[in-house]
């Protein structure tokens, strides 16, 4: 088999066909939750997505989001090419219909015949949170990163479009945590080539998460924005890592202003990532949301060019495989954390 099936209300996990991950890494990563689509995009038509090389379909059934294998077991047609009618997804090949629980309710060629129990979709848990649809291929226990600002009425929420990267989720995540690349990669957005020094900072473990607090004079105001920070202002950037591929960033602006970002690298395959990035702030709430989206897409693009060019493409977990400097202490701790999850020592996506 090449699918996940339910057994005693748990998942019996099998590698997908043509899997780009090692068997060990795929088995580990399949136990976690990832966003696969923006909730607002899952509306009247089915949406095709891929997670860990598994082709999925997302659709709404009477307002509820359903995530299932993108496959009709009759003749292997992709359900994402079908449509939703009266809360049921319809296969485009022969018109088979499936309800929100995945059970086939209609075989048009034989309307009066008993329907085989084998005609049942493989479904996965689905949760809508932070404007995203989350699922897991092998876990029924919800594991979604905390991002409380999204529910805080004092914050404005912004959800940029998903962003595709022809690179690994591990490399993207490490780039998000990296503090020494600002001056060289983000020169068109907020970086400053005259301010390259990285002061000492701390990284600590809190259970299965990492917390890094980085103080510096590198401004987070974008190019062309008025800099409201007093001279010598110390900017605090607080990173919290939710393994394997999510992290939040809180940027402490002057006057109790806070910018909060949730970086979620969803591994489409071992070397392809779809980035989802909910953003919340408690200031400039009347400013055009389009400006925020444009700025962040530019930051994503600056990072993407580097991630897609890195060699090796996967993130080395063997700390002897690459050279490190003191500014890398967050990424070092992140690699160690991934190793503890059971991912391969040499490389992982």
C-alpha positions in Angstrom: 0.0 0.0 0.0 1.1 3.6 -0.5 -1.5 5.3 1.7 -2.4 5.9 5.3 -5.2 3.8 6.6 -7.1 3.8 9.9 -6.6 0.9 12.3 -8.3 0.9 15.7 -8.8 4.7 15.4 -5.0 5.2 14.8 -3.1 5.6 11.6 -1.2 2.7 10.0 1.4 4.6 8.1 2.9 3.6 4.7 5.4 5.5 2.6 4.0 7.4 -0.4 4.9 6.2 -3.8 8.1 7.8 -5.2 8.9 9.3 -1.7 11.7 11.9 -1.8 12.4 11.5 1.9 14.3 8.7 3.6 11.9 6.2 5.1 13.1 7.1 8.6 12.7 10.9 8.1 9.2 10.4 6.5 8.0 8.3 9.4 9.1 10.9 11.9 7.8 13.9 10.0 4.4 12.3 9.3 3.7 12.4 13.0 3.5 16.2 13.1 0.9 18.8 12.0 1.4 21.3 9.1 -0.7 23.9 7.3 -1.6 22.9 3.8 -3.9 25.7 2.6 -5.3 29.0 3.4 -8.8 28.5 4.9 -10.2 31.2 2.6 -9.1 29.4 -0.5 -11.1 26.2 0.5 -14.5 27.3 -0.7 -16.8 26.1 -3.5 -14.2 24.0 -5.4 -11.8 21.3 -4.1 -8.2 22.3 -3.7 -5.3 20.0 -4.5 -2.3 20.2 -2.1 0.7 18.0 -1.4 2.2 17.2 2.0 5.3 15.0 2.4 4.8 13.7 -1.1 1.2 12.7 -0.4 -1.4 14.2 -2.7 -4.3 15.6 -0.8 -7.6 17.3 -1.5 -9.2 19.9 0.7 -12.9 20.8 0.4 -15.8 22.1 2.5 -18.7 19.9 3.4 -21.5 22.0 4.9 -19.0 24.5 6.2 -16.6 22.0 7.6 -13.2 21.5 6.0 -12.3 18.0 5.0 -8.8 16.8 4.1 -8.5 13.5 2.2 -6.3 11.6 -0.2 -6.7 13.0 -3.6 -7.8 9.7 -5.0 -11.0 7.8 -5.9 -10.4 4.1 -5.4 -12.6 3.2 -8.2 -10.2 4.1 -11.0 -7.7 6.4 -9.4 -9.0 9.7 -10.6 -8.0 12.8 -8.6 -11.0 14.2 -6.7 -9.5 17.7 -6.8 -10.6 17.8 -10.4 -14.2 17.1 -9.3 -16.6 19.4 -7.5 -18.6 19.7 -4.3 -22.4 19.4 -4.4 -24.8 19.3 -1.4 -21.8 18.9 0.9 -20.4 15.9 -1.0 -17.3 15.7 -3.2 -18.0 14.3 -6.7 -15.4 12.3 -8.6 -15.0 13.8 -12.1 -14.5 10.4 -13.8 -17.6 8.4 -13.0 -19.6 10.7 -10.7 -19.0 8.7 -7.5 -20.0 10.9 -4.5 -18.4 10.9 -1.0 -19.7 12.5 2.2 -17.7 14.4 4.8 -16.7 11.2 6.5 -15.3 9.8 3.2 -18.1 7.2 2.7 -19.3 6.7 -0.8 -23.0 7.5 -1.0 -23.7 7.2 -4.8 -22.5 5.1 -7.8 -24.4 6.6 -10.7 -23.9 3.6 -13.0 -25.7 1.4 -10.5 -28.0 3.6 -8.4 -29.8 0.7 -6.7 -26.9 -1.5 -6.0 -25.3 -1.9 -2.6 -22.1 0.2 -2.3 -18.9 -1.6 -1.4 -17.4 -0.5 1.9 -14.0 -0.3 0.1 -15.3 2.8 -1.6 -14.2 5.0 1.3 -11.8 7.9 1.1 -8.7 8.1 3.3 -9.4 11.1 5.4 -7.1 13.1 7.8 -7.8 15.4 10.8 -8.5 19.0 9.7 -8.3 22.1 11.9 -8.8 25.7 10.9 -6.5 28.1 12.8 -4.8 31.4 12.1 -6.5 31.5 8.7 -4.9 28.2 7.7 -6.0 24.6 7.3 -3.8 22.2 9.4 -3.6 18.4 9.1 -1.3 15.5 9.9 -0.7 12.3 8.0 -0.2 10.1 11.0 -1.3 11.8 14.2 -4.8 12.4 15.6 -3.5 14.4 18.6 -3.6 18.1 17.7 -0.1 19.7 17.6 -0.5 23.3 16.3 2.0 26.0 17.3 0.8 28.7 19.7 0.1 32.1 18.2 -2.2 33.9 20.7 -1.9 37.3 19.0 -4.2 36.0 16.2 -7.1 35.9 18.7 -6.2 39.1 20.5 -8.6 41.9 19.6 -5.9 44.5 20.1 -4.0 43.1 17.1 -4.5 43.5 13.4 -4.1 40.2 11.5 -2.6 39.9 8.1 -2.3 36.7 6.0 0.0 37.0 3.0 -0.5 34.5 0.2 1.3 31.2 0.5 4.8 31.3 -0.9 6.5 28.4 -2.7 10.2 27.7 -2.3 12.2 25.2 -4.4 14.2 24.3 -1.3 13.9 22.2 1.9 11.8 23.2 4.8 14.8 22.8 7.2 16.9 25.3 5.2 14.0 27.8 5.1 13.4 27.4 8.8 17.1 28.0 9.6 17.1 31.1 7.4 14.1 32.4 9.4 16.1 31.9 12.6 19.3 33.4 11.3 20.2 36.8 12.6 23.5 37.5 10.9 22.2 37.5 7.3 20.0 40.7 7.7 22.7 43.1 6.5 23.5 41.0 3.4 20.3 39.5 2.2 17.7 42.0 3.2 19.3 45.2 2.0 16.3 46.3 0.0 13.9 45.8 2.9 15.3 46.5 6.3 19.0 45.3 6.4 21.9 47.7 6.9 25.4 46.9 5.5 26.9 49.3 8.0 25.5 47.3 10.9 26.7 43.7 10.6 27.9 42.9 14.1 25.9 40.2 16.0 26.0 40.7 19.8 26.0 37.7 22.1 22.5 36.3 22.7 20.9 33.4 24.6 19.1 30.3 23.4 17.3 28.0 25.9 15.2 24.9 25.8 11.6 25.0 27.1 10.3 21.5 26.9 10.4 20.5 23.3 10.7 24.1 22.1 13.6 26.6 21.7 13.5 30.2 22.9 16.1 32.7 21.6 16.2 36.4 22.7 18.3 38.6 20.4 19.0 42.2 21.2 20.6 44.5 18.6 20.5 48.0 17.0 19.3 46.6 13.7 16.0 48.4 12.9 12.9 46.6 11.8 11.5 49.6 10.0 11.4 49.1 6.3 13.2 51.2 3.7 11.3 54.5 3.2 9.5 54.2 6.5 9.9 56.8 9.2 12.2 55.5 11.9 10.5 56.2 15.2 13.1 54.5 17.4 15.2 56.8 19.6 18.9 56.9 19.0 20.6 53.8 20.3 17.3 51.9 20.7 17.9 48.2 21.4 15.6 46.0 19.3 14.5 42.7 20.9 13.7 39.8 18.5 12.3 36.8 20.4 12.2 33.5 18.5 10.3 30.5 19.6 10.8 27.2 17.7 8.1 24.6 17.4 9.7 21.6 15.8 10.0 20.4 13.2 9.3 23.4 10.8 7.5 26.2 12.6 8.7 29.2 14.6 7.3 32.5 15.9 9.0 35.8 16.0 8.1 38.7 18.2 9.8 42.0 17.3 9.6 44.6 20.1 9.2 48.1 18.6 9.3 51.3 20.6 6.3 52.4 22.7 5.0 48.9 23.5 4.4 48.2 19.8 4.7 44.5 18.8 5.0 42.7 15.6 4.3 38.9 15.7 5.0 36.5 12.9 4.4 32.8 12.6 6.7 31.1 10.1 5.3 27.7 9.0 7.4 25.8 6.4 5.1 23.1 5.1 7.2 20.3 3.4 5.6 19.5 0.0 8.5 17.2 -0.7 12.1 16.8 0.5 13.2 19.8 -1.6 10.1 21.8 -2.1 8.4 24.0 0.6 5.2 26.0 0.8 5.5 28.8 3.3 2.6 30.1 5.3 3.1 33.2 7.4 0.3 34.7 9.6 1.3 38.2 10.9 -0.2 40.2 13.7 0.6 43.7 15.0 -0.8 46.0 17.6 0.2 49.3 15.8 -0.4 51.0 12.5 -3.8 49.2 12.4 -5.2 51.7 9.9 -2.3 51.3 7.5 -3.1 49.5 4.2 -2.8 45.7 4.6 -1.6 45.6 1.0 1.6 47.4 2.0 2.3 44.9 4.7 1.8 42.0 2.3 4.0 43.6 -0.3 6.8 44.2 2.2 6.8 40.7 3.5 6.6 39.1 0.1 9.7 41.1 -0.7 11.4 39.7 2.4 10.3 36.2 1.5 11.7 36.6 -2.0 15.1 37.8 -0.7 15.3 34.7 1.5 14.1 32.4 -1.3 16.9 33.3 -3.6 19.4 32.2 -1.0 17.6 29.0 0.2 17.1 27.8 -3.4 20.9 28.3 -4.0 22.2 26.5 -0.9 24.2 23.3 -1.2 23.5 20.7 0.1 19.9 21.4 -0.5 18.9 19.6 2.7 19.8 20.8 6.2 22.9 19.0 7.6 22.2 17.7 11.1 25.8 16.5 11.6 27.4 19.5 13.2 30.7 18.6 11.6 29.3 18.9 8.1 29.4 22.8 8.1 31.4 25.5 9.9 29.7 27.5 12.6 30.2 30.9 14.2 28.9 32.3 17.5 26.0 34.0 15.7 24.8 30.5 14.7 23.8 29.4 18.2 20.1 29.3 17.3 20.6 27.2 14.2 23.0 24.9 16.1 20.4 24.3 18.8 17.7 23.8 16.1 19.8 21.1 14.3 20.3 19.4 17.6 16.6 19.5 18.3 15.8 17.9 14.9 18.3 15.1 15.6 16.5 14.4 18.9 13.3 13.9 17.0 14.9 11.0 15.3 15.6 12.6 11.9 18.7 11.4 9.9 22.1 12.5 11.2 23.4 13.5 7.8 20.6 15.4 6.1 17.0 16.0 6.4 14.4 18.1 4.6 
